[in-house]
Amino acid sequence: MIKIKVIDSVLCEVENKQYVSRVKPTFAFDYTFWKPEQIKNKEGKPIGKTRRVPTNQVGHFINRQGRFLTGLLPRVLNDHECILDDRIIYPEKENEPGLLGIQFREDQFNLLDKMYEHKRGIIKSPTGSGKTIIAMGFASMFPSAKILFLAHNLDIVTQTHDEFDEKGFNGIRVKEIGPRITISTIQTFKKINENGDYFDYYDIVIIDEAHHCNKRKSLYGKALQLIDAPYKFGFTATLPEGRRKLMAQEGLLGPVIGELTIQEGVELGIMAKPKITLVPLDVNTNLTGLKYKDTYTRCIVKNRLRNRKIAVIVRDRVEAGKTVLIMVKEILHGQNIADVLDIYGVDSYFVKGDVDKETRNEIKKKLNSKKIKCVISTAVWREGVNIPTLDCIINACGGKSEIMTLQAIGRGLRKAEGKDTVEIVDLLDEYRYLAGHAIRRVKIYVENDWL
């Protein structure tokens, strides 16, 4: 029988070391290691230059001493018979969940029950489904607990603070240690807790957009390994891609313990249904031999015909009284689209990293109230920002990532009065690299039954 000691909420240990090799396959993942290799001439002699070549390797989320991240414990228990020595003390709930002005739905009660039952893990739920309500509902069950809420950008932090404040929570601090609730960006909290001074300070840790917790040595990885909170939860609409990142997330927070899909949200009447509009684009330039970066610049960022087509789509939606959010990856691309929109007589606002917090919040409020009709945004608005009345999202940046695609769609999934659907406009580029990415996105839409 394998004996496992749960040291704390961060680490577990296989006590009988002879069993480390037996459990090791449970923690295995494949990865590619790029190593330098000498370039040789036709005679097989080195010419003094090197190149990097891929080598497939197998890694493990357990060290030679048998220590592994506590969130991976369910994997061990599923694969092996174990005896547990659990050292974690879990605070008992003091109240049933309750928030000012909120009547919890059955699916929300179910998720709250799973959080209390499992103590840690991932809640996989799309934007617009009420993730922050669930987080606050869990916090309401522990009025004496110290709570840490972490996010990766200031917009989410500000939005979360406002929601906690509106629901009557006391003792809230933003970007500093609070008497009861600390709401902070991961960057700021990593500096505050650099040496683990608050290792055993918190009872509950909640991570928004938890797909960012996908590496042990990332900001989140380092921070979470310095927090011994009995309850640890992550909320996200999308999981990390690949076994290595997924296992890192599990190790830091735990496995998926509850899920609500977009389809279920639509059926419950709490989310808008995505309506996909595919826009084909013609190939009119010979790009033979260009690398991906140069192809992207010429065919997306500086493609005048493509940007004009986007402007026409925006103009038509705005004239119909719709609001539009245009997602871009590069600042130059956003500026180019803004210039074309100006020619077409469409007023637009550009949200990017150097726009201060107050201005971004003001733009968001005006877009939601439809006083502003069109906003262009870089990645700063791709995640976590709530715009319930948003009618149309244009994916101007392309891309193949499922996470990026679904997160962008999430900006418009919230329902509002008179809104049952949200239009997603996707441009189907036919150039090398870009065509493959477009096919990947279409596959996502088909798999989710939106096409």
N, C-alpha and C positions, 0 to 999 in steps of 0.2 A: 504494500500500500504506500502510495506517495504522500509524504507529509509536506504540506504547504503552510508556511507562516506568513500571514498577512501583516507585514510590519507596520504599515500605515496606508493612507489612501494613495500613496505614490508608488511604493514598492512591495513586492512579494518575494518570497525566497523558498526554493526547494530545499528542505532541511536535510533530507538524506541524499547526499551529493552523488551517490552512485546512480540515482535516477535522472540526473540532469540530461544525460544523453538520450534517455527514453522520451523525455518530454520535448526535446529540442526540435523535432520536426513540426510540432504544433506552432512554433514561432518562426518558421522558415518563410522567406520571400526571395524572389528573383530580382536581380538588378543588373544594370550594365555599368561596367567599369571601363573608363577610357584610359588606355596606357600608351606611353610613347613607344614608337617602334622605329628602328633605323631604316631609312630608305636605301635600297641597294640598286646597283646598276645591273645590266644584263648578265654580267659575270658573277653576280652575287656578292659583290664587295660594297661595303657602306660608302656613301658619297658625302657623309658629313651632315646630312639633314635628317630630321625625324618627322614622323606624322603620328597622329593619335588614332588608335584603332580600338573598336569596341570588343570587350571581353565579358561574356556572361558569367555572373557570379551568384552564389546563394548566401544570403545573410540571415541572421537570426535575432529576434528581439529577446534574447536571454544571454546573460554573460556566463563565463566559466564557473563562477561561484553560485550559479543557479538563481540569480536575481532577475526579476522581470517587472515591467510596469503593471500595477494592480488592475488597471482596466482590462488587461488581457486574461485575467483569471477565469472568466466564463469559458474561454476557449480551452483552457487546461481541464476544467471540470467536465466539459463535453467530451473530451478525448480520453480522459484517464479517471480511474478511481482514486480519490484523494481523501485525506483527512486534513481538515482545516484548523489552524490555530489563528483565529481572527482577532487582532488587537484593536480594531477600530470601534470606537464608541459612537453610536448614532443617536443624536438627539431625537426624542419622541415628539411627534406633532402635538401642538397645543390646541389648535383649532381646526375646524373644517374650513376648506377654502372659501373665502368671501372677499369681494371687492365692491367698492362704492359704485352703484349704478350698473353692475354687471350680473347677468343671469347666465351662469355657465351652461354650455351645451353638453349633451351626453358625451360626445366625443372628447370634449375638454376634461370632463370628470374622469373619463377612462384614462387619459394621458396622465393626469395628476395622480391617479391611483398607481399607475405603472412607475411613475417617478418615485413615489414613496416606497413601493415594493422593492424596486431594484437598487435604489440609493444613488445610482450613477448611470450615465449612458447618454445616448443621442436621441433627441426627438426630431424626426425627419418630417417636416411639414412646410408647405409652400408659403411664400409671402402672401399675406392677406388672410391667413387662416387663424390668426390670433395667437401667435407664438409669445408675444410679450404679455398678453393676458394670462397665458398659462404660467409663464415665469413669475408674474406677480401673484397669481393664485397660489403657487407653491410657497412663495415667500410669506403670504398671509397665514399659512399654516404654522409658521414658526416666528411669532412676534418677538421672541427673545433672542433669536439667532442673528449672528453677524453675517452679512451677505456681501459677496463681491460679484459685480456684473462687469464683464469685459467685452469690448468690441474693438474692431480694428480701425475705425475712423471716428472722427469727432461728430459727424452728422448723426450717427447712430447713438452715440453717447448722449448728445443733447436731446434727441427725440425720446430716448428711454427715460432720461431724468424727468422730462415733462410728463410722461405717462405715469411714472411712479408717484410724482408729486400730485397729479390730478386725482389719483386713487387714494390719497390720504396717508401715504407712508411718511414716517418721520425719521429724522436722523440721517438724511441723505447728504452725501458729499460727492462732488464731481471732481475727478482728477486729484483727489487727496483722500486719506483714510477717514472714513466716516464712522461715527459712533455706532451706527447700525448698518447702513447700506453705503457701499462704495461703488460708484459707477465711473469707469475709467477706460481710456484707450489702453490697449495692451502695451503700447510704447511707453506711456507714462507710468503704468504700474510696474513694468519691468525695472524702471529706474528706482521707483520707491522701494521695491522689495529685492533689490539687487543682491543682497547678502542673505536673503531668507529671514529677515527680521520678523516677518509676519507669517511664518511657516504654520503655526497653529492658532492663528488669530480668527480665521473664518470658519463658519459652520457650513455654509453653502456657497458654491461657486457656479455661476451661470455664464456660459460663453455664447454670444450671438455670432451667427455666420461661422459655425464651428468647423466647416470644411477647411478653414485656414489652419486648424490644429492638425497638421499632417506631417510634421517632422519633429523628431525629438530635440534637435538643436536649433529649431526656429525660436522666435520670440515667445510664442505660445508654449512651445515645448519646454523651454528653460523656465518660464514663469510657473507653469503648472507643476513642475517637479519641485518647486519651492513653496507649494501650498498644500498643507495637509488638511483639507476640508473633507469631512465625512461624506457630504453630498456634493457630487460634481455632475453638471449637466451641460450639454451642448445643444443648441438649436440651429438647424440648417435646412434648407430646401434641397440641398444636393450633397452627396457624399464625395470624398476624395476619389480620384481616379487612380486605380492600380492598387495591388495588394499591399505594397510597402507603405504607402501613404494611409491607406485604410487601417492597417494594423497600428500605425503610429497614433492615429486618432483614437482608436479603441484603447490603446495603452494609456493614453493621457486622460480620456474621459469615460470610455466604456463603449459597449456595442449599441446598436440601435435597439431601443426598448419600446418605441411607439412611433407610429407613422400615420399620416393623413396625406393622401394623394390629391393632386389637383382635380382629378376626375371626381373623387369623393366629395371634395369641397364644392364643386359645381352642383353635384347631385343634392347636397345638403342646402344649397341655395345661399351659401356664404361667400362664394367666389365667382368672379366673372370668367366666362369661358373664352379661351384664346381663339381668335379667328385669324387664320394665317393667310396672308396675301403674298404670293410669290411673284417676284418681278424679274423676268429673264433679261439678261444683258447680252449684247452682241460683242463678239471679238472683232476688233478693228485695228489691232496692232500686233506686229510680229515680235514676240518676246523670247525667241529661241536663245537658250543659253543663260538667261538671267536667273540669279538666285532668288530665294523667296523674299528677302527683304526688299530688293530692288523691284521685284514684281509687285509687291504690296504697295510700294510708294507710287509706282507709275499707274497701276490699274485701280487703286482705291483712293489713296490720299490725293493724288493729283489728276485723277481722271475727270475731266470737265464734263463729258457726256453723262457719266454716272452721277456726278454731283448735281447736274441740272435735272436729271430724272428724279432725284431725291427732292429737289426744290419744288418740282411740279406736284409731286405726291403731297408734300406738306401744304402747298398753297391750296390744293383741292380740299384737304381735310380742314384746314383753318377756315376756308370760305363756307364750309358746311357746319361751322361752329364747334369743331372738334379740337381737342388739345393733343399736342404731339411732343413726344420725347425722342430725340435722335441720339443714339449711342455711337460714340466714336472711340477709337483707341489712342489716336495721336492728336495732339493739339493743333498741328498744321491742318489736319483733315477737318477738324471742327471749324477752324477759321475759314478754310476754303468753302465749306458748305454755308457758313454764315454770310460770306460775300455774295454767293449766288442767290441766297434767300433775299438779300437786300435788293438785288437786281429785280427779283420777282415781286418786290413790294411786301415781303413777309417780315415782320419784326421778330427777332429771335434773341434769346439770352444764352450765353455760353458759360456753363458751370464747369470749372476745372480746379486743379489743386491750389492755384494762387488766389482764388476768390475766397474772401474771408467768410467765417462761419455765419455772421449776421446776415450778410448779403445772400448766401446760399439758402438760409432759412426763409428769408423774405421772398426769394424767387420761388421756392417750393410752395409757400402759402398762396402766392398769387397764381401759380400754375394750377394748384388744386381748386382755387376759387374761380378759375377760368378768366381771371383778369389778364393773365399772360397765356398766349396760345401755343407758343413753340419754345422749347428749350433744347439746346445741344449740350451733351454731357460726356465727359470722359469717365473713367472707371470710378470716380468719386461718388457717382450716383448709381452704380451698377448693382449695389447691394444695400439692403437695409432701409432704404428711404421709402416712406409711405406717401403715395399720391393717389388716394382712393378714386378720384374722378377722372384720372387719366384715360383718354380714349384710344390712343394709338402710340405704339412704340416702333421706331424704325431702326433695325439693326444695320447701321451703315458701315460697321467695322468688319463684318464677316466673322471669320474664326471657326474653329472646329470643336472647341471645348463644350461638352455638355453642361458643365458647371456654369460657364459664362453665358451660354444660350438661355438656360433656365433661369439664372439669376436676373438677366436682363428682362425676360418676360415677366418676372415677379413684380416689377415696378408697377404693372397695371392690373394685377389680378384682384385687387380689392374691389368689392362691389360698392356702388353708390346709388343714390336715388336716380332712377331712369337709366341705369347702366347694368346690362347683363353680360355684355361681351367686351373684350378688348382686342383691337386689331393689332396684329404683329406683321409688319412689313419686312420681308427678307429679300435681299437682292441676290440673284443667282449668277454669280460671276463665272465665266467660262474659261478663264485663263488657267495655265498650269498652276498647281498647288491650290489656287482659290476654288476651282471647280470641285476638287475633292472635299474641301471644307464645306462647300454648299451642300454636297450630297450627304455629308455627315449631319448637317443641321436638319435637312429634310427628313432624314431617317428618325431623328429625335421627334419631330412633329408627328410622323406616322406612328411611331411606337406609342405616343401619348394619345393617339386617336384624335388628333386635331386636323388631320388631312384625310 
